[in-house]
Amino acid sequence: MKVSKKQIKMAIFISIFVGTILTIINQGEAIFGDPKINWFKVILTYIVPFCVSLYSSSVAQTDTK
């Protein structure tokens, strides 16, 4: 399974977009209020969409061949 630069760039874009939305949803009170931000959860919130996007685009590319 080969991953192209285009797939990596798209996965980064998706992880930034989706990760930001999910971080605001999940950590909104901490961002805009008093509680502390859970940085471990924030990092995972960006890593998971990146991995899912990269994996799914790789599988889709393999399926079309």
C-alpha positions as CSV (number, residue, x, y, z in Angstrom):
1,M,0.0,0.0,0.0
2,K,1.7,3.2,-1.2
3,V,0.8,6.6,0.1
4,S,1.3,9.7,-2.1
5,K,2.2,13.2,-1.1
6,K,-1.3,14.3,-2.3
7,Q,-2.9,11.8,0.1
8,I,-0.8,13.1,3.0
9,K,-1.6,16.7,2.2
10,M,-5.3,15.9,2.1
11,A,-5.2,14.0,5.3
12,I,-3.4,16.9,7.0
13,F,-6.1,19.3,5.8
14,I,-8.9,17.0,6.9
15,S,-7.3,16.5,10.3
16,I,-6.9,20.3,10.9
17,F,-10.5,21.0,9.8
18,V,-12.2,18.1,11.6
19,G,-9.8,18.2,14.6
20,T,-10.5,21.9,15.2
21,I,-14.3,21.4,15.1
22,L,-14.1,18.4,17.4
23,T,-11.7,20.2,19.8
24,I,-14.1,23.2,20.1
25,I,-17.0,20.8,20.7
26,N,-15.1,18.6,23.2
27,Q,-12.9,21.2,24.9
28,G,-15.0,24.3,24.4
29,E,-15.5,24.9,28.1
30,A,-11.8,24.7,28.8
31,I,-11.0,26.9,25.8
32,F,-13.5,29.6,26.7
33,G,-13.8,29.1,30.4
34,D,-12.0,28.0,33.6
35,P,-11.3,24.3,33.3
36,K,-7.9,23.1,32.1
37,I,-7.5,21.9,28.6
38,N,-6.8,18.1,28.3
39,W,-3.9,18.3,25.8
40,F,-3.7,14.5,25.4
41,K,-7.3,14.5,24.1
42,V,-6.7,17.5,21.9
43,I,-3.7,15.7,20.3
44,L,-5.7,12.6,19.7
45,T,-8.5,14.7,18.3
46,Y,-6.2,15.7,15.5
47,I,-4.4,12.4,15.0
48,V,-7.5,10.2,14.6
49,P,-8.9,12.1,11.6
50,F,-5.5,12.1,10.0
51,C,-5.1,8.3,10.3
52,V,-8.7,7.6,9.2
53,S,-8.3,9.8,6.2
54,L,-5.0,8.5,5.2
55,Y,-6.1,4.9,5.6
56,S,-9.3,5.3,3.8
57,S,-7.7,7.0,0.8
58,S,-5.1,4.3,0.7
59,V,-7.7,1.5,0.7
60,A,-9.8,3.3,-1.9
61,Q,-6.7,3.7,-4.2
62,T,-5.9,0.0,-3.8
63,D,-9.5,-1.0,-4.5
64,T,-9.6,0.9,-7.8
65,K,-6.5,-1.0,-9.2
